[in-house]
Amino acid sequence: MPYEQGDLEELRMEDERKMCMSALISNPKETFEYAYDFGDNWQHVITLEKILPAAQDTKYPLCLAGERACPPEDCGGVWGYADLLRVLRNPAHPEYKDMKAWTGRKFDAEVFDVDRFSKDLRKLRSYL
């Protein structure tokens, strides 16, 4: 669907590069929606669970916990990712070798590396 003048205002879309999360939510249990990659249409609901005091000698932003690996970039959204996981579970699948090579590393959908994710967040912050 083509972009129409006023679409952003109606949907309350903001440029995430110019926003602080504290401008969106400030109280525990508040939520907002985040759409990533309009082509693949990843939809996220972000919930503020609690606010902790800043710790001295801690590098921020910091991820405290998580579950499962992040889907590879440009994998085709939810449906493409489900298909990728189905193929990777079956070494006899005709696309298995291609998909393993495409992920580019030992990809395990069940593993979440909190330290690596926190480092990636800090890199992203310096980039923006």
ROTORRO-715712 format. One line per 10 residues: for each residue z, y, x of N, C-alpha, C, O. Coordinates in nm, 4 decimals. Example, Ala and Ser with C-alpha at 12.3 -4.5 7.8 and 13.67 -1.06 7.14 Angstrom:
REM residues 2
0.7800,-0.5690,1.3190,0.7800,-0.4500,1.2300,0.7800,-0.3300,1.3200,0.8465,-0.3319,1.4236 | 0.7080,-0.2250,1.2850,0.7140,-0.1060,1.3670,0.7870,0.0030,1.2900,0.8039,0.1138,1.3409
END
This chain:
REM residues 128
0.0000,-0.1165,0.0845,0.0000,0.0000,0.0000,0.0000,0.1241,0.0901,0.0787,0.1306,0.1845 | -0.0845,0.2204,0.0636,-0.0889,0.3399,0.1482,0.0359,0.4259,0.1319,0.0999,0.4266,0.0267 | 0.0686,0.4974,0.2375,0.1809,0.5902,0.2347,0.1461,0.7085,0.1449,0.0363,0.7635,0.1530 | 0.2380,0.7459,0.0615,0.2215,0.8623,-0.0263,0.3226,0.9690,0.0143,0.4338,0.9365,0.0559 | 0.2848,1.0949,0.0024,0.3756,1.2045,0.0322,0.5025,1.1886,-0.0510,0.4950,1.1692,-0.1724 | 0.6176,1.1965,0.0127,0.7438,1.1849,-0.0592,0.8037,1.0451,-0.0575,0.9180,1.0276,-0.0996 | 0.7292,0.9441,-0.0097,0.7821,0.8072,-0.0086,0.9135,0.7968,0.0691,1.0076,0.7312,0.0244 | 0.9194,0.8611,0.1845,1.0394,0.8499,0.2663,1.1609,0.9085,0.1966,1.2701,0.8522,0.2051 | 1.1439,1.0202,0.1280,1.2562,1.0818,0.0593,1.3049,0.9929,-0.0552,1.4254,0.9771,-0.0745 | 1.2126,0.9357,-0.1304,1.2496,0.8510,-0.2432,1.3256,0.7268,-0.1974,1.4212,0.6845,-0.2624
1.2828,0.6683,-0.0849,1.3470,0.5472,-0.0339,1.4643,0.5782,0.0583,1.5341,0.4873,0.1032 | 1.4858,0.7057,0.0862,1.5905,0.7500,0.1785,1.5751,0.6851,0.3146,1.6730,0.6393,0.3735 | 1.4527,0.6812,0.3645,1.4260,0.6254,0.4968,1.4531,0.7313,0.6020,1.4226,0.8490,0.5826 | 1.5107,0.6884,0.7139,1.5423,0.7779,0.8241,1.4862,0.7195,0.9526,1.4692,0.5981,0.9639 | 1.4579,0.8043,1.0481,1.4147,0.7606,1.1801,1.5381,0.7133,1.2554,1.6253,0.7934,1.2888 | 1.5458,0.5818,1.2824,1.6668,0.5258,1.3438,1.6933,0.5801,1.4834,1.8064,0.5734,1.5317 | 1.5909,0.6339,1.5489,1.6098,0.6906,1.6822,1.6896,0.8200,1.6771,1.7424,0.8648,1.7789 | 1.6985,0.8801,1.5590,1.7672,1.0078,1.5450,1.8969,0.9955,1.4649,1.9589,1.0967,1.4322 | 1.9376,0.8749,1.4337,2.0552,0.8548,1.3487,2.1698,0.7894,1.4258,2.1483,0.7066,1.5143 | 2.2896,0.8280,1.3903,2.4098,0.7577,1.4360,2.4601,0.6778,1.3168,2.4545,0.7243,1.2030
2.5087,0.5587,1.3432,2.5583,0.4768,1.2325,2.6715,0.5467,1.1584,2.6875,0.5281,1.0378 | 2.7501,0.6270,1.2297,2.8611,0.6967,1.1649,2.8121,0.7976,1.0606,2.8880,0.8371,0.9720 | 2.6852,0.8395,1.0709,2.6291,0.9290,0.9695,2.5888,0.8514,0.8440,2.5720,0.9102,0.7371 | 2.5737,0.7214,0.8570,2.5339,0.6377,0.7438,2.6527,0.5741,0.6737,2.6601,0.5723,0.5508 | 2.7452,0.5223,0.7523,2.8636,0.4573,0.6964,2.9844,0.4926,0.7812,2.9734,0.5042,0.9033 | 3.0994,0.5098,0.7178,3.2195,0.5447,0.7935,3.3441,0.4729,0.7436,3.4510,0.4856,0.8034 | 3.3314,0.3979,0.6351,3.4465,0.3283,0.5791,3.4215,0.1781,0.5752,3.3118,0.1336,0.5414 | 3.5232,0.1006,0.6100,3.5067,-0.0454,0.6032,3.4551,-0.0905,0.4669,3.4935,-0.0367,0.3630 | 3.3678,-0.1900,0.4697,3.3030,-0.2520,0.3537,3.1808,-0.1745,0.3048,3.1107,-0.2216,0.2152 | 3.1536,-0.0565,0.3617,3.0303,0.0149,0.3264,2.9118,-0.0565,0.3903,2.9250,-0.1186,0.4958
2.7961,-0.0471,0.3255,2.6763,-0.1138,0.3752,2.5568,-0.0191,0.3727,2.5577,0.0837,0.3050 | 2.4542,-0.0566,0.4484,2.3236,0.0064,0.4367,2.2198,-0.0977,0.4703,2.2503,-0.1987,0.5338 | 2.0970,-0.0735,0.4281,1.9870,-0.1654,0.4554,1.9018,-0.1116,0.5685,1.8799,0.0090,0.5805 | 1.8537,-0.2038,0.6516,1.7689,-0.1680,0.7646,1.6468,-0.2583,0.7622,1.6593,-0.3807,0.7605 | 1.5293,-0.1978,0.7622,1.4040,-0.2736,0.7660,1.3487,-0.2647,0.9073,1.3312,-0.1557,0.9617 | 1.3212,-0.3809,0.9661,1.2665,-0.3867,1.1013,1.1274,-0.4469,1.0960,1.1059,-0.5482,1.0294 | 1.0347,-0.3867,1.1643,0.8977,-0.4361,1.1761,0.8340,-0.4510,1.0382,0.8352,-0.5587,0.9787 | 0.7793,-0.3422,0.9898,0.7208,-0.3429,0.8558,0.6144,-0.4500,0.8375,0.5930,-0.4960,0.7254 | 0.5468,-0.4911,0.9452,0.4466,-0.5972,0.9343,0.5096,-0.7315,0.9019,0.4595,-0.8051,0.8170 | 0.6206,-0.7639,0.9702,0.6887,-0.8909,0.9458,0.7970,-0.8786,0.8393,0.8418,-0.9787,0.7834
0.8387,-0.7554,0.8115,0.9290,-0.7250,0.7013,1.0663,-0.7918,0.7124,1.1123,-0.8571,0.6187 | 1.1309,-0.7747,0.8281,1.2682,-0.8231,0.8434,1.3609,-0.7265,0.7720,1.3600,-0.6070,0.8014 | 1.4401,-0.7759,0.6794,1.5343,-0.6939,0.6034,1.6765,-0.7295,0.6455,1.7135,-0.8469,0.6475 | 1.7554,-0.6287,0.6787,1.8933,-0.6504,0.7226,1.9870,-0.5689,0.6350,1.9554,-0.4558,0.5980 | 2.1007,-0.6256,0.6022,2.2075,-0.5527,0.5359,2.3197,-0.5409,0.6382,2.3741,-0.6416,0.6835 | 2.3541,-0.4178,0.6743,2.4563,-0.3906,0.7746,2.5843,-0.3531,0.7009,2.5842,-0.2638,0.6162 | 2.6934,-0.4217,0.7336,2.8231,-0.3954,0.6721,2.9219,-0.3558,0.7809,2.9360,-0.4256,0.8814 | 2.9900,-0.2437,0.7606,3.0959,-0.2028,0.8516,3.2197,-0.2838,0.8162,3.2764,-0.2676,0.7081 | 3.2610,-0.3703,0.9067,3.3767,-0.4560,0.8792,3.5076,-0.3837,0.9071,3.5979,-0.3829,0.8234 | 3.5177,-0.3230,1.0252,3.6370,-0.2449,1.0565,3.6070,-0.1538,1.1746,3.5104,-0.1750,1.2478
3.6904,-0.0529,1.1922,3.6762,0.0419,1.3016,3.7903,0.0166,1.3987,3.9076,0.0192,1.3612 | 3.7541,-0.0080,1.5238,3.8528,-0.0345,1.6276,3.8630,0.0862,1.7200,3.7647,0.1580,1.7381 | 3.9791,0.1099,1.7783,3.9886,0.2202,1.8751,3.9078,0.1856,1.9999,3.8973,0.0691,2.0384 | 3.8515,0.2876,2.0618,3.7736,0.2667,2.1846,3.8674,0.2200,2.2952,3.9778,0.2720,2.3112 | 3.8216,0.1217,2.3706,3.9000,0.0694,2.4819,3.8561,0.1366,2.6109,3.7368,0.1562,2.6341 | 3.9529,0.1717,2.6949,3.9191,0.2323,2.8239,3.8479,0.1291,2.9105,3.8736,0.0093,2.8990 | 3.7599,0.1752,2.9959,3.6857,0.0905,3.0898,3.5956,-0.0107,3.0209,3.5651,-0.1152,3.0784 | 3.5529,0.0183,2.8995,3.4607,-0.0693,2.8262,3.3286,0.0027,2.8103,3.3245,0.1198,2.7724 | 3.2197,-0.0684,2.8395,3.0859,-0.0111,2.8239,3.0407,-0.0315,2.6792,3.0490,-0.1418,2.6252 | 2.9933,0.0757,2.6182,2.9445,0.0694,2.4807,2.7967,0.1046,2.4772,2.7509,0.1742,2.5678
2.7189,0.0611,2.3784,2.7595,-0.0237,2.2665,2.7935,-0.1643,2.3129,2.7505,-0.2092,2.4192 | 2.8723,-0.2329,2.2299,2.9244,-0.3638,2.2635,2.9167,-0.4540,2.1415,2.9592,-0.4162,2.0324 | 2.8629,-0.5717,2.1604,2.8600,-0.6720,2.0541,2.9818,-0.7617,2.0722,3.0051,-0.8128,2.1818 | 3.0585,-0.7812,1.9676,3.1787,-0.8632,1.9761,3.1529,-1.0098,1.9449,3.2197,-1.0975,1.9996 | 3.0564,-1.0372,1.8572,3.0291,-1.1757,1.8169,2.8946,-1.1813,1.7471,2.8370,-1.0784,1.7117 | 2.8457,-1.3017,1.7280,2.7203,-1.3218,1.6576,2.6956,-1.4693,1.6356,2.7701,-1.5546,1.6839 | 2.5915,-1.4976,1.5632,2.5536,-1.6359,1.5361,2.4038,-1.6507,1.5525,2.3270,-1.5641,1.5105 | 2.3629,-1.7586,1.6124,2.2238,-1.7974,1.6283,2.1436,-1.6974,1.7120,2.1806,-1.5807,1.7247 | 2.0355,-1.7451,1.7671,1.9487,-1.6636,1.8514,1.8639,-1.5693,1.7665,1.8374,-1.5947,1.6490 | 1.8234,-1.4623,1.8282,1.7315,-1.3696,1.7628,1.5933,-1.4342,1.7567,1.5497,-1.4940,1.8551
1.5245,-1.4237,1.6453,1.3881,-1.4776,1.6390,1.2987,-1.4087,1.7417,1.3164,-1.2899,1.7687 | 1.2038,-1.4807,1.7989,1.1105,-1.4165,1.8919,1.0325,-1.3043,1.8239,1.0007,-1.3119,1.7052 | 1.0027,-1.2014,1.9003,0.9262,-1.0883,1.8480,0.7896,-1.1354,1.7977,0.7264,-1.2220,1.8582 | 0.7457,-1.0777,1.6872,0.6139,-1.1045,1.6290,0.5919,-1.2510,1.5920,0.4826,-1.3047,1.6097 | 0.6969,-1.3148,1.5405,0.6831,-1.4562,1.5023,0.6352,-1.4727,1.3580,0.6177,-1.5854,1.3116 | 0.6140,-1.3629,1.2870,0.5605,-1.3740,1.1516,0.6635,-1.3588,1.0417,0.6436,-1.4093,0.9312 | 0.7720,-1.2910,1.0691,0.8745,-1.2690,0.9684,0.9511,-1.3962,0.9372,0.9466,-1.4934,1.0126 | 1.0211,-1.3940,0.8255,1.1065,-1.5067,0.7856,1.0256,-1.6351,0.7758,1.0690,-1.7399,0.8236 | 0.9086,-1.6274,0.7142,0.8286,-1.7487,0.6928,0.7714,-1.8010,0.8249,0.7687,-1.9219,0.8475 | 0.7260,-1.7112,0.9113,0.6741,-1.7533,1.0410,0.7831,-1.8120,1.1284,0.7595,-1.9081,1.2017
0.9030,-1.7544,1.1209,1.0151,-1.8063,1.1995,1.0559,-1.9452,1.1502,1.0838,-2.0341,1.2307 | 1.0594,-1.9637,1.0189,1.0909,-2.0959,0.9636,0.9878,-2.1988,1.0105,1.0228,-2.3120,1.0435 | 0.8620,-2.1591,1.0132,0.7568,-2.2496,1.0594,0.7743,-2.2810,1.2083,0.7595,-2.3960,1.2497 | 0.8058,-2.1790,1.2884,0.8303,-2.1991,1.4304,0.9435,-2.2994,1.4529,0.9303,-2.3898,1.5354 | 1.0533,-2.2844,1.3809,1.1667,-2.3762,1.3958,1.1281,-2.5181,1.3554,1.1697,-2.6146,1.4196 | 1.0489,-2.5311,1.2496,1.0034,-2.6627,1.2042,0.9200,-2.7307,1.3124,0.9379,-2.8494,1.3397 | 0.8295,-2.6560,1.3735,0.7441,-2.7108,1.4798,0.8280,-2.7491,1.6022,0.8068,-2.8556,1.6602 | 0.9231,-2.6632,1.6422,1.0032,-2.6897,1.7618,1.0983,-2.8082,1.7455,1.1433,-2.8651,1.8449 | 1.1287,-2.8452,1.6232,1.2136,-2.9631,1.5994,1.1361,-3.0937,1.6097,1.1957,-3.2013,1.6069 | 1.0027,-3.0853,1.6219,0.9195,-3.2048,1.6200,0.8246,-3.2059,1.7405,0.7143,-3.1519,1.7326
0.8672,-3.2676,1.8525,0.7808,-3.2716,1.9720,0.6452,-3.3386,1.9481,0.5532,-3.3200,2.0277 | 0.6314,-3.4155,1.8409,0.5030,-3.4798,1.8109,0.4091,-3.3877,1.7323,0.2932,-3.4225,1.7101 | 0.4578,-3.2712,1.6902,0.3745,-3.1787,1.6127,0.2605,-3.1275,1.7005,0.2821,-3.0984,1.8182 | 0.1394,-3.1159,1.6453,0.0236,-3.0711,1.7251,0.0406,-2.9321,1.7879,-0.0220,-2.9031,1.8899 | 0.1229,-2.8471,1.7294,0.1423,-2.7116,1.7816,0.2660,-2.6996,1.8716,0.2956,-2.5909,1.9211 | 0.3376,-2.8091,1.8929,0.4651,-2.8049,1.9653,0.4513,-2.7414,2.1039,0.5260,-2.6490,2.1360 | 0.3581,-2.7884,2.1863,0.3440,-2.7374,2.3232,0.3092,-2.5886,2.3239,0.3617,-2.5129,2.4055 | 0.2214,-2.5472,2.2340,0.1844,-2.4059,2.2269,0.3037,-2.3194,2.1874,0.3257,-2.2126,2.2447 | 0.3798,-2.3660,2.0898,0.4960,-2.2884,2.0440,0.6041,-2.2830,2.1516,0.6676,-2.1790,2.1692 | 0.6261,-2.3924,2.2236,0.7236,-2.3926,2.3330,0.6810,-2.2927,2.4406,0.7637,-2.2175,2.4922
0.5528,-2.2922,2.4740,0.5019,-2.1992,2.5749,0.5119,-2.0556,2.5246,0.5438,-1.9651,2.6018 | 0.4851,-2.0341,2.3970,0.4864,-1.8990,2.3404,0.6264,-1.8382,2.3425,0.6405,-1.7181,2.3656 | 0.7301,-1.9189,2.3188,0.8656,-1.8635,2.3199,0.9042,-1.8156,2.4591,0.9938,-1.7323,2.4726 | 0.8380,-1.8668,2.5634,0.8519,-1.8127,2.6975,0.9766,-1.8507,2.7737,0.9885,-1.8153,2.8910 | 1.0678,-1.9195,2.7141,1.1891,-1.9627,2.7822,1.2469,-2.0796,2.7048,1.1935,-2.1189,2.6010 | 1.3535,-2.1336,2.7542,1.4199,-2.2403,2.6796,1.4825,-2.1772,2.5559,1.5904,-2.1183,2.5631 | 1.4154,-2.1896,2.4447,1.4603,-2.1254,2.3209,1.5417,-2.2245,2.2391,1.4946,-2.3334,2.2065 | 1.6635,-2.1858,2.2066,1.7499,-2.2659,2.1207,1.7992,-2.1749,2.0093,1.8795,-2.0846,2.0328 | 1.7516,-2.1987,1.8896,1.7834,-2.1125,1.7759,1.9321,-2.1101,1.7434,1.9787,-2.0176,1.6769 | 2.0068,-2.2088,1.7882,2.1493,-2.2167,1.7555,2.2387,-2.1399,1.8523,2.3575,-2.1219,1.8252
2.1835,-2.0945,1.9646,2.2650,-2.0311,2.0685,2.2596,-1.8791,2.0559,2.1520,-1.8204,2.0449 | 2.3763,-1.8166,2.0578,2.3867,-1.6705,2.0601,2.4614,-1.6314,2.1871,2.5744,-1.6754,2.2088 | 2.3994,-1.5496,2.2705,2.4584,-1.5054,2.3966,2.5101,-1.3626,2.3784,2.4339,-1.2665,2.3892 | 2.6383,-1.3497,2.3512,2.6975,-1.2200,2.3204,2.6862,-1.1239,2.4389,2.6622,-1.0049,2.4187 | 2.7030,-1.1729,2.5620,2.6931,-1.0849,2.6790,2.5517,-1.0323,2.6977,2.5318,-0.9139,2.7247 | 2.4540,-1.1207,2.6834,2.3145,-1.0777,2.6971,2.2786,-0.9761,2.5877,2.2098,-0.8776,2.6146 | 2.3245,-1.0000,2.4663,2.2954,-0.9082,2.3567,2.3566,-0.7707,2.3830,2.2924,-0.6686,2.3586 | 2.4804,-0.7676,2.4325,2.5440,-0.6393,2.4634,2.4670,-0.5650,2.5720,2.4505,-0.4432,2.5639 | 2.4196,-0.6371,2.6735,2.3392,-0.5738,2.7787,2.2098,-0.5178,2.7205,2.1681,-0.4077,2.7564 | 2.1462,-0.5927,2.6311,2.0238,-0.5453,2.5666,2.0501,-0.4201,2.4841,1.9672,-0.3291,2.4821
2.1641,-0.4140,2.4159,2.2000,-0.2947,2.3379,2.2136,-0.1726,2.4286,2.1662,-0.0640,2.3952 | 2.2783,-0.1911,2.5426,2.2960,-0.0786,2.6356,2.1622,-0.0341,2.6934,2.1399,0.0856,2.7114 | 2.0733,-0.1280,2.7227,1.9392,-0.0916,2.7707,1.8654,-0.0122,2.6647,1.8009,0.0880,2.6955 | 1.8744,-0.0565,2.5398,1.8074,0.0126,2.4304,1.8613,0.1552,2.4168,1.7847,0.2495,2.3968 | 1.9912,0.1700,2.4276,2.0507,0.3028,2.4156,1.9983,0.3961,2.5237,1.9664,0.5116,2.4957 | 1.9890,0.3468,2.6477,1.9388,0.4316,2.7565,1.7910,0.4625,2.7375,1.7448,0.5696,2.7770 | 1.7166,0.3708,2.6779,1.5744,0.3921,2.6510,1.5531,0.5021,2.5474,1.4643,0.5862,2.5618 | 1.6351,0.5004,2.4437,1.6211,0.5997,2.3368,1.6745,0.7334,2.3805,1.6711,0.8294,2.3035
END
